[in-house]
Amino acid sequence: MIIAIDGPAGSGKSTISKLVARDLDLIYLDTGAMYRLVTLKALKMGILDGNLEDLDKINELLDNLEIDIREDGFYLDGVDVSEEIRKPIVSENVSKIAAIKEVRIKMVDLQRKFSKAKNVILDGRDIGTVVFPNADLKVFLVADARERANRRYKELTEKGENVSLEEIYQNILMRDKIDSTREEAPLKKAEDAIEVDTTSKSIDEVKEEILNLYKNL
């Protein structure tokens, strides 16, 4: 069983996917976190300070990439970086890293290997279009950009981050543009995906809507 949950930044993919996974006893894979781990590695290596088309640097990053997704968090080179990958500096750069062809090839391969012979729910930008085009259920979550910015602002301020709502909003608009116009696996709704607008819905309402879609398979 493969359930694909796609959509833009802040549409509620991770939150909803975790709840659906719990209710249906599925394994949850946060593919967005995988790209955040790569982005954090790129930041630590100084790659984002230079030319992102420098394939030698990109291949060096991927050859030395050690990521581990565990129940207790996300690990990079053996260190728990679950909080660090959610920081604004990572959010501001993740779409740039995710647009690199070599990075996407590596991540898609890892996602398919992880999901092989398992019952999995995955969320991301290209799960239903590229990673698992034959997924049993495809859902495309959308939400108003202002609402998505408000959600991210609330999430970060509750963690003690000093952030600007307007900067978060502009970052979301920028990520939407990069994600939807990149050459490699752009963000788009699969033809057979079911769109769910989460703007004015509660988390429970969205979760129940997806559970009903699953029941009607």
Buried (B, 14 or more C-beta within 10 A) or exposed (E): BBBBBBBBBBBBBBBBBBBBBEEBEBEBBBBBBBBBBBBBBBBBBEBBEEEBEEEEBBEEBBEEBEBEBEEEBBBBBEEEBBEBBBBBEBBBBBBBBBBBEEBBEBBBEBBEEBBEEEBBBBBBBBBBBBBBBEBEBBBBBBBBBEBBBBBBBEBBEEEEEEBEBEEBBBBBBBBBEBBEEBEBBBBBBBEEBBEBBBEEBEEEEBBBBBBEBBEEE
